[in-house]
Amino acid sequence: MSLNWEATYAIALALKGKYPEADLQDVSLQQIYQWTIALDEFEDDPALANDDILARIYQDWFEETLS
């Protein structure tokens, strides 16, 4: 399965699985960007990222940790 910037929830799940010990209070949008483009499944243009997309990934990841 390939990931792109539109798949914020899938990216959040992948990051949660890869970084289960991450304290989201200490995770920056820049860190989410770096971790996302480093995912093996990620196949989108890194230059297309913006703060809104990264914030949605963060929000999806945060909400997933609450459930």
Secondary structure, 3 states (H helix, E strand, C coil): CCECCCCHHHHHHHHHHHCCCCCHHHCCHHHHHHHHHHCCCECCCHHHCCHHHHHHHHHHHHHHHHC
